[in-house]
Amino acid sequence: MGGPWAAWHAVGVQRLSDKTALVTGGSRGIGRAIAERLAADGAEVVLSYAANQGAAAEAVAAITAAGGRAHALAADLRQPAAARQLFEQAEAAIGPLDILINNAAIAGTGPIAGMTDEDWDATMTANVRSPFILIREAARRLRDGGRIVNISTANTVLPGPGMAAYAASKAALELLSRVAAYELGEREITVNSVLPGATDTDMFRTANPAEEVHKEITAITALRRLGQPADIADVVAFLVSTDARWLTGQSIRATGGLA
């Protein structure tokens, strides 16, 4: 683990020491960085993974080695029944939840003309239906003063060819976030979306394997580099802290100035 928050952890500043968190898709990329950051801030974390048990075990081991508390649960959120089961299993593992991070997603890229009904349905199940079910369970069971952060994408404001299903699913998630913010505000539960820009993850490199594309994106990004998972994790850590208590219903662009 690294980043500007490492010094806080080293001197024992743990803003989430009494909190519990569920991070979906927490075994790799942005999800892992978020799980590591929340654990460094003191939260007990459950991270979910779809199939890569080895990556999940590595994430838990890294958090534990750094003095944090973490557990891994298998949950393929492309399956309609998985989301509610995951919430229940997370509560069984660490008790009532304070923080929900909806990070797990599938890219679902491809031109509209070539997209099958099954492609569309799979993307919507993983990226909208499962987060909706998790938010619904959180609305019923999250402790007062809790935090929900939904990871969206800059593609909702910078759409392009091949992004129809993915961008539409994330746009739906952002709108769901805003509605949930109104409904849960009375209990001081905040709900926000974070929109990562081009972030150097396995998903990004699979979708954009050519280094020339990376250079082109870097050239039009104000900070002149690709984002790193820790850049997004730091934004999420702020949103789940008490410092962000007056922010809710927001879609925050964590893009380095790309969008």
Secondary structure, DSSP 8 states (H G I E B T S, - for coil): --STTHHHHHTT--TTTT-EEEETTTTSHHHHHHHHHHHHTT-EEEEEESS-HHHHHHHHHHHHHTT-EEEEEE--TTSTTHHHHHHHHHHHHHSS-SEEEE-------S-GGG--HHHHHHHHIIIIIHHHHHHHHHHHHS-TT-EEEEE--GGGTS--TT-HHHHHHHHHHHHHHHHHHHHHGGGT-EEEEEEE-SB-SHHHHHH---HHHHHHHHHTSTTSS-B-HHHHHHHHHHHTSGGGTT--S-EEEESTT--
